[in-house]
Amino acid sequence: MQSLLRQFSVSIVLTMVAVIGAWILLGFGAAVTTAILIALEVVFSFDNAVINAKTLVRMSRVWQLVFLTVGIVVAVIGMRLVFPIVIVSLTASLGWRDVLDLALNNPHQYAHYLAAAHIAISSFGGGFLLLLTLYFFLDDEREILWLHRLERPLQKIGGKLWLPPVVALVVIGVVGALAPAHAAVWRGGITGVVAYTAIHLLIAGLGRATGDDKTAKYAGWGALIAFVYLEILDASFSFDGVLGAFAITNSVPLIAIGLGVGALWVRSLTVFMVRNGTLEAFRYLEHGAHYAILALSLALLYSIFHEVPEVVTGTVGIAIILASVISSRQFNAARPLSSK
Protein backbone atom coordinates (compact mmCIF):
# COMPACT_ATOMS: atom_id res chain seq x y z
CA MET A 1 0.00 0.00 0.00
CA GLN A 2 2.85 2.39 0.83
CA SER A 3 4.42 1.72 -2.57
CA LEU A 4 1.07 2.33 -4.26
CA LEU A 5 0.56 5.63 -2.45
CA ARG A 6 4.10 6.69 -3.32
CA GLN A 7 3.57 6.05 -7.05
CA PHE A 8 0.35 8.09 -7.08
CA SER A 9 1.42 10.67 -4.49
CA VAL A 10 1.70 13.59 -6.94
CA SER A 11 -1.70 12.82 -8.46
CA ILE A 12 -3.30 12.56 -5.02
CA VAL A 13 -1.79 15.84 -3.81
CA LEU A 14 -2.75 17.76 -6.96
CA THR A 15 -6.28 16.37 -6.77
CA MET A 16 -6.63 17.64 -3.23
CA VAL A 17 -5.15 21.03 -4.17
CA ALA A 18 -7.46 21.36 -7.20
CA VAL A 19 -10.65 20.41 -5.34
CA ILE A 20 -9.89 22.41 -2.18
CA GLY A 21 -8.69 25.39 -4.23
CA ALA A 22 -11.90 25.39 -6.30
CA TRP A 23 -13.93 25.22 -3.06
CA ILE A 24 -12.09 28.17 -1.47
CA LEU A 25 -12.09 30.39 -4.58
CA LEU A 26 -15.38 29.47 -6.27
CA GLY A 27 -17.48 27.58 -3.75
CA PHE A 28 -18.58 24.04 -3.00
CA GLY A 29 -20.31 23.57 -6.38
CA ALA A 30 -17.06 24.30 -8.21
CA ALA A 31 -15.23 21.78 -6.02
CA VAL A 32 -17.78 19.08 -6.85
CA THR A 33 -17.56 19.94 -10.57
CA THR A 34 -13.75 19.70 -10.48
CA ALA A 35 -13.91 16.30 -8.77
CA ILE A 36 -16.40 15.04 -11.37
CA LEU A 37 -14.22 16.21 -14.27
CA ILE A 38 -11.16 14.51 -12.77
CA ALA A 39 -13.07 11.25 -12.28
CA LEU A 40 -14.52 11.32 -15.80
CA GLU A 41 -11.11 11.88 -17.37
CA VAL A 42 -9.62 8.97 -15.43
CA VAL A 43 -12.46 6.52 -16.07
CA PHE A 44 -12.94 7.33 -19.75
CA SER A 45 -9.22 7.46 -20.60
CA PHE A 46 -8.19 4.17 -18.99
CA ASP A 47 -7.83 2.58 -22.43
CA ASN A 48 -5.45 5.41 -23.32
CA ALA A 49 -3.30 4.47 -20.32
CA VAL A 50 -3.13 0.84 -21.47
CA ILE A 51 -2.03 1.78 -24.99
CA ASN A 52 0.47 4.29 -23.59
CA ALA A 53 2.00 1.57 -21.40
CA LYS A 54 2.83 -0.57 -24.43
CA THR A 55 5.07 2.21 -25.78
CA LEU A 56 6.30 3.58 -22.45
CA VAL A 57 7.66 0.17 -21.38
CA ARG A 58 10.37 0.59 -24.04
CA MET A 59 11.37 4.04 -22.81
CA SER A 60 14.01 4.62 -20.16
CA ARG A 61 13.24 5.88 -16.65
CA VAL A 62 14.40 9.33 -17.75
CA TRP A 63 11.88 9.44 -20.60
CA GLN A 64 9.20 8.04 -18.32
CA LEU A 65 9.91 11.01 -16.05
CA VAL A 66 9.72 13.35 -19.06
CA PHE A 67 6.36 11.77 -19.89
CA LEU A 68 5.12 12.60 -16.38
CA THR A 69 6.57 16.13 -16.21
CA VAL A 70 7.04 17.80 -19.58
CA GLY A 71 4.38 15.55 -21.06
CA ILE A 72 1.77 16.57 -18.50
CA VAL A 73 2.47 20.25 -19.19
CA VAL A 74 1.85 19.58 -22.88
CA ALA A 75 -1.29 17.59 -22.01
CA VAL A 76 -2.79 20.18 -19.67
CA ILE A 77 -1.75 23.50 -21.19
CA GLY A 78 -1.24 22.37 -24.76
CA MET A 79 -4.00 19.86 -25.47
CA ARG A 80 -6.71 20.96 -23.06
CA LEU A 81 -6.26 24.75 -23.19
CA VAL A 82 -4.13 26.00 -26.11
CA PHE A 83 -5.15 23.39 -28.70
CA PRO A 84 -8.91 24.10 -28.45
CA ILE A 85 -8.19 27.84 -28.71
CA VAL A 86 -6.10 27.27 -31.84
CA ILE A 87 -8.85 25.10 -33.35
CA VAL A 88 -11.51 27.74 -32.70
CA SER A 89 -9.23 30.44 -34.07
CA LEU A 90 -8.69 28.52 -37.31
CA THR A 91 -12.25 27.33 -37.86
CA ALA A 92 -13.97 30.56 -36.80
CA SER A 93 -11.40 32.89 -38.45
CA LEU A 94 -10.83 34.75 -35.18
CA GLY A 95 -7.61 36.02 -33.65
CA TRP A 96 -6.27 33.97 -30.77
CA ARG A 97 -6.69 36.92 -28.41
CA ASP A 98 -10.37 37.17 -29.35
CA VAL A 99 -10.79 33.44 -28.78
CA LEU A 100 -9.04 33.65 -25.42
CA ASP A 101 -11.34 36.52 -24.44
CA LEU A 102 -14.35 34.39 -25.40
CA ALA A 103 -13.04 31.44 -23.41
CA LEU A 104 -12.65 33.52 -20.26
CA ASN A 105 -15.54 35.96 -20.56
CA ASN A 106 -18.10 34.36 -22.87
CA PRO A 107 -17.76 30.60 -22.44
CA HIS A 108 -21.16 29.91 -24.04
CA GLN A 109 -20.04 31.46 -27.32
CA TYR A 110 -16.65 29.77 -27.02
CA ALA A 111 -18.38 26.41 -26.55
CA HIS A 112 -20.48 27.13 -29.64
CA TYR A 113 -17.40 27.76 -31.78
CA LEU A 114 -15.71 24.71 -30.29
CA ALA A 115 -18.70 22.53 -31.15
CA ALA A 116 -18.60 23.88 -34.71
CA ALA A 117 -15.09 22.41 -35.06
CA HIS A 118 -16.37 19.03 -33.91
CA ILE A 119 -16.58 17.54 -37.43
CA ALA A 120 -12.94 18.20 -38.29
CA ILE A 121 -11.71 17.00 -34.89
CA SER A 122 -13.90 13.90 -34.83
CA SER A 123 -12.81 12.87 -38.31
CA PHE A 124 -9.13 13.33 -37.38
CA GLY A 125 -9.47 11.42 -34.11
CA GLY A 126 -11.66 8.77 -35.73
CA GLY A 127 -9.18 8.16 -38.55
CA PHE A 128 -6.15 8.19 -36.23
CA LEU A 129 -7.61 5.79 -33.66
CA LEU A 130 -9.24 3.54 -36.26
CA LEU A 131 -5.87 2.99 -37.91
CA LEU A 132 -4.29 2.28 -34.52
CA THR A 133 -6.71 -0.60 -33.98
CA LEU A 134 -6.40 -1.89 -37.56
CA TYR A 135 -2.63 -2.24 -37.24
CA PHE A 136 -3.23 -4.28 -34.08
CA PHE A 137 -5.97 -6.60 -35.34
CA LEU A 138 -4.42 -7.12 -38.80
CA ASP A 139 -1.02 -8.03 -37.34
CA ASP A 140 -0.41 -11.62 -38.49
CA GLU A 141 2.57 -11.97 -36.11
CA ARG A 142 0.52 -11.38 -32.96
CA GLU A 143 0.64 -14.58 -30.93
CA ILE A 144 -1.99 -13.91 -28.26
CA LEU A 145 -5.63 -13.84 -29.35
CA TRP A 146 -8.61 -13.04 -27.16
CA LEU A 147 -11.72 -13.44 -29.34
CA HIS A 148 -10.39 -16.15 -31.65
CA ARG A 149 -13.36 -16.37 -34.01
CA LEU A 150 -13.09 -12.67 -34.77
CA GLU A 151 -9.36 -12.08 -34.57
CA ARG A 152 -8.09 -15.18 -36.41
CA PRO A 153 -9.78 -14.29 -39.75
CA LEU A 154 -8.45 -10.74 -39.46
CA GLN A 155 -4.94 -12.10 -38.98
CA LYS A 156 -5.30 -14.29 -42.07
CA ILE A 157 -5.98 -11.27 -44.30
CA GLY A 158 -3.40 -9.16 -42.49
CA GLY A 159 0.36 -9.06 -42.79
CA LYS A 160 0.34 -6.42 -45.51
CA LEU A 161 1.81 -3.07 -44.50
CA TRP A 162 -0.43 -1.12 -46.86
CA LEU A 163 -3.72 -2.78 -45.87
CA PRO A 164 -4.59 -0.94 -42.59
CA PRO A 165 -4.18 2.59 -44.08
CA VAL A 166 -6.18 1.59 -47.17
CA VAL A 167 -9.04 0.22 -45.05
CA ALA A 168 -9.02 3.36 -42.87
CA LEU A 169 -9.05 5.63 -45.94
CA VAL A 170 -11.97 3.68 -47.43
CA VAL A 171 -13.93 4.14 -44.19
CA ILE A 172 -13.12 7.86 -44.10
CA GLY A 173 -14.09 8.13 -47.77
CA VAL A 174 -17.49 6.54 -47.17
CA VAL A 175 -18.17 8.61 -44.05
CA GLY A 176 -17.18 11.79 -45.89
CA ALA A 177 -19.39 10.93 -48.86
CA LEU A 178 -22.39 10.50 -46.54
CA ALA A 179 -21.68 13.59 -44.44
CA PRO A 180 -22.93 17.06 -45.44
CA ALA A 181 -19.48 18.59 -44.81
CA HIS A 182 -17.57 16.34 -47.21
CA ALA A 183 -14.37 18.37 -47.36
CA ALA A 184 -14.02 18.80 -43.59
CA VAL A 185 -14.45 15.07 -42.95
CA TRP A 186 -12.05 14.01 -45.69
CA ARG A 187 -9.46 16.62 -44.72
CA GLY A 188 -9.54 15.73 -41.01
CA GLY A 189 -9.77 11.97 -41.54
CA ILE A 190 -7.00 11.76 -44.13
CA THR A 191 -4.77 13.91 -41.91
CA GLY A 192 -5.37 11.52 -39.02
CA VAL A 193 -4.58 8.46 -41.15
CA VAL A 194 -1.43 10.03 -42.61
CA ALA A 195 -0.24 11.18 -39.18
CA TYR A 196 -0.62 7.73 -37.62
CA THR A 197 0.90 5.98 -40.65
CA ALA A 198 3.99 8.19 -40.51
CA ILE A 199 4.48 7.64 -36.78
CA HIS A 200 3.83 3.89 -37.09
CA LEU A 201 6.45 3.56 -39.83
CA LEU A 202 8.96 5.53 -37.80
CA ILE A 203 8.39 3.38 -34.72
CA ALA A 204 8.52 0.20 -36.85
CA GLY A 205 11.83 1.41 -38.24
CA LEU A 206 13.10 1.91 -34.70
CA GLY A 207 11.98 -1.63 -33.88
CA ARG A 208 13.98 -3.02 -36.79
CA ALA A 209 16.99 -1.01 -35.66
CA THR A 210 16.90 -2.82 -32.30
CA GLY A 211 16.87 -6.23 -34.00
CA ASP A 212 14.82 -9.06 -32.57
CA ASP A 213 14.95 -7.72 -29.02
CA LYS A 214 11.47 -6.26 -28.50
CA THR A 215 12.41 -5.22 -24.97
CA ALA A 216 15.25 -2.93 -26.09
CA LYS A 217 14.81 0.64 -24.91
CA TYR A 218 14.21 3.52 -27.29
CA ALA A 219 17.04 6.05 -27.13
CA GLY A 220 17.87 9.40 -28.70
CA TRP A 221 15.62 10.26 -31.63
CA GLY A 222 13.74 7.01 -31.13
CA ALA A 223 12.65 8.01 -27.63
CA LEU A 224 11.69 11.49 -28.87
CA ILE A 225 9.54 10.03 -31.66
CA ALA A 226 7.85 7.67 -29.20
CA PHE A 227 7.20 10.63 -26.88
CA VAL A 228 5.64 12.65 -29.72
CA TYR A 229 3.48 9.65 -30.61
CA LEU A 230 2.17 9.47 -27.03
CA GLU A 231 1.32 13.19 -27.09
CA ILE A 232 -0.59 12.93 -30.39
CA LEU A 233 -2.40 9.88 -29.07
CA ASP A 234 -3.35 11.87 -25.98
CA ALA A 235 -4.69 14.65 -28.20
CA SER A 236 -6.90 12.19 -30.07
CA PHE A 237 -8.42 11.08 -26.78
CA SER A 238 -8.57 14.45 -25.03
CA PHE A 239 -10.42 16.76 -27.40
CA ASP A 240 -13.63 14.77 -27.28
CA GLY A 241 -13.38 14.97 -23.50
CA VAL A 242 -13.05 18.75 -23.70
CA LEU A 243 -16.25 18.94 -25.74
CA GLY A 244 -18.04 16.62 -23.33
CA ALA A 245 -16.87 18.67 -20.34
CA PHE A 246 -18.95 21.61 -21.55
CA ALA A 247 -22.03 19.51 -20.82
CA ILE A 248 -20.98 19.69 -17.15
CA THR A 249 -19.71 23.27 -16.92
CA ASN A 250 -18.93 26.26 -19.13
CA SER A 251 -16.05 27.37 -16.92
CA VAL A 252 -12.91 26.99 -19.05
CA PRO A 253 -10.54 27.23 -16.04
CA LEU A 254 -12.42 24.44 -14.23
CA ILE A 255 -12.40 22.29 -17.35
CA ALA A 256 -8.66 22.81 -17.82
CA ILE A 257 -7.92 22.06 -14.15
CA GLY A 258 -10.27 19.07 -13.85
CA LEU A 259 -9.25 17.39 -17.09
CA GLY A 260 -5.61 18.31 -16.51
CA VAL A 261 -5.45 16.62 -13.11
CA GLY A 262 -7.34 13.68 -14.60
CA ALA A 263 -4.70 13.49 -17.33
CA LEU A 264 -2.00 13.30 -14.66
CA TRP A 265 -3.82 10.34 -13.10
CA VAL A 266 -3.94 8.63 -16.51
CA ARG A 267 -0.20 9.13 -16.94
CA SER A 268 0.49 7.90 -13.42
CA LEU A 269 -1.59 4.80 -14.23
CA THR A 270 0.49 4.29 -17.36
CA VAL A 271 3.77 4.37 -15.42
CA PHE A 272 2.23 2.13 -12.74
CA MET A 273 1.33 -0.47 -15.39
CA VAL A 274 4.83 -0.32 -16.85
CA ARG A 275 6.65 -0.72 -13.54
CA ASN A 276 4.34 -3.45 -12.23
CA GLY A 277 4.11 -5.54 -15.40
CA THR A 278 0.33 -5.15 -15.66
CA LEU A 279 0.18 -5.95 -19.38
CA GLU A 280 2.07 -9.20 -18.76
CA ALA A 281 -0.10 -10.16 -15.78
CA PHE A 282 -3.35 -9.52 -17.69
CA ARG A 283 -2.72 -11.00 -21.14
CA TYR A 284 -5.98 -9.76 -22.70
CA LEU A 285 -5.89 -6.23 -21.26
CA GLU A 286 -4.19 -4.84 -24.37
CA HIS A 287 -6.84 -6.52 -26.53
CA GLY A 288 -9.61 -4.99 -24.45
CA ALA A 289 -8.06 -1.55 -24.79
CA HIS A 290 -7.90 -1.88 -28.57
CA TYR A 291 -11.53 -3.00 -28.77
CA ALA A 292 -12.47 -0.02 -26.57
CA ILE A 293 -10.50 2.33 -28.83
CA LEU A 294 -12.19 0.80 -31.89
CA ALA A 295 -15.55 1.60 -30.29
CA LEU A 296 -14.35 5.15 -29.57
CA SER A 297 -13.12 5.70 -33.13
CA LEU A 298 -16.44 4.51 -34.57
CA ALA A 299 -18.31 6.70 -32.08
CA LEU A 300 -16.23 9.71 -33.16
CA LEU A 301 -17.07 9.08 -36.81
CA TYR A 302 -20.75 8.47 -35.99
CA SER A 303 -20.85 11.71 -33.99
CA ILE A 304 -20.35 13.57 -37.27
CA PHE A 305 -24.00 12.72 -37.98
CA HIS A 306 -25.53 12.37 -34.50
CA GLU A 307 -24.37 13.35 -31.04
CA VAL A 308 -22.90 10.52 -28.99
CA PRO A 309 -22.77 11.28 -25.23
CA GLU A 310 -19.30 10.75 -23.79
CA VAL A 311 -20.83 8.68 -20.99
CA VAL A 312 -21.91 6.12 -23.61
CA THR A 313 -18.47 5.68 -25.17
CA GLY A 314 -16.83 5.75 -21.76
CA THR A 315 -19.16 3.12 -20.31
CA VAL A 316 -18.74 0.85 -23.34
CA GLY A 317 -14.96 1.20 -23.14
CA ILE A 318 -14.83 0.40 -19.43
CA ALA A 319 -17.15 -2.60 -19.90
CA ILE A 320 -14.89 -4.02 -22.63
CA ILE A 321 -11.75 -3.52 -20.56
CA LEU A 322 -13.37 -5.13 -17.50
CA ALA A 323 -14.31 -8.11 -19.68
CA SER A 324 -10.69 -8.43 -20.83
CA VAL A 325 -9.50 -8.31 -17.21
CA ILE A 326 -11.97 -11.02 -16.19
CA SER A 327 -10.90 -13.20 -19.15
CA SER A 328 -7.25 -12.68 -18.17
CA ARG A 329 -7.92 -13.74 -14.59
CA GLN A 330 -9.83 -16.80 -15.80
CA PHE A 331 -6.91 -17.74 -18.05
CA ASN A 332 -4.43 -17.34 -15.19
CA ALA A 333 -6.60 -19.41 -12.87
CA ALA A 334 -6.99 -22.19 -15.45
CA ARG A 335 -3.25 -22.61 -16.04
CA PRO A 336 -1.59 -25.60 -14.37
CA LEU A 337 0.28 -24.73 -11.20
CA SER A 338 3.53 -25.85 -12.81
CA SER A 339 3.25 -23.14 -15.45
CA LYS A 340 2.56 -20.32 -13.01
Stockholm file with secondary structure:
# STOCKHOLM 1.0

chainA/1-340         MQSLLRQFSVSIVLTMVAVIGAWILLGFGAAVTTAILIALEVVFSFDNAVINAKTLVRMSRVWQLVFLTVGIVVAVIGMRLVFPIVIVSLTASLGWRDVLDLALNNPHQYAHYLAAAHIAISSFGGGFLLLLTLYFFLDDEREILWLHRLERPLQKIGGKLWLPPVVALVVIGVVGALAPAHAAVWRGGITGVVAYTAIHLLIAGLGRATGDDKTAKYAGWGALIAFVYLEILDASFSFDGVLGAFAITNSVPLIAIGLGVGALWVRSLTVFMVRNGTLEAFRYLEHGAHYAILALSLALLYSIFHEVPEVVTGTVGIAIILASVISSRQFNAARPLSSK
#=GR chainA/1-340 SS CHHHHHHTHHHHHHHHHHHHHHHHHHCHHHHHHHHHHHHHHHHHTHHHHHHHHHHHTTBCHHHHHHHHTHHHHIIIIIIIIIHHHHHHHHHHTCCHHHHHHHHHHCHHHHHHHHHHTHHHHHHHHHHHHHHHHHHHHTCTTCCCCSSHHHHHHHHHHCCCTTHHHHHHHHHHHHHHHHSSCHHHHHHHHHHHHHHHHHHHHHHHHHHHHTTTCTTCCBCTHHHHHHHHHHHHHHHHHHHHHHHHHTTTCCCHHHHHHHHHHHHHHHHHHHHHHHHHTHHHHSTTHHHHHHHHHHHHHHHHHHTTTSCCCHHHHHHHHHHHHHHHHHHHHHHHHHSCGGGC
#=GC SS_cons         CHHHHHHTHHHHHHHHHHHHHHHHHHCHHHHHHHHHHHHHHHHHTHHHHHHHHHHHTTBCHHHHHHHHTHHHHIIIIIIIIIHHHHHHHHHHTCCHHHHHHHHHHCHHHHHHHHHHTHHHHHHHHHHHHHHHHHHHHTCTTCCCCSSHHHHHHHHHHCCCTTHHHHHHHHHHHHHHHHSSCHHHHHHHHHHHHHHHHHHHHHHHHHHHHTTTCTTCCBCTHHHHHHHHHHHHHHHHHHHHHHHHHTTTCCCHHHHHHHHHHHHHHHHHHHHHHHHHTHHHHSTTHHHHHHHHHHHHHHHHHHTTTSCCCHHHHHHHHHHHHHHHHHHHHHHHHHSCGGGC
//
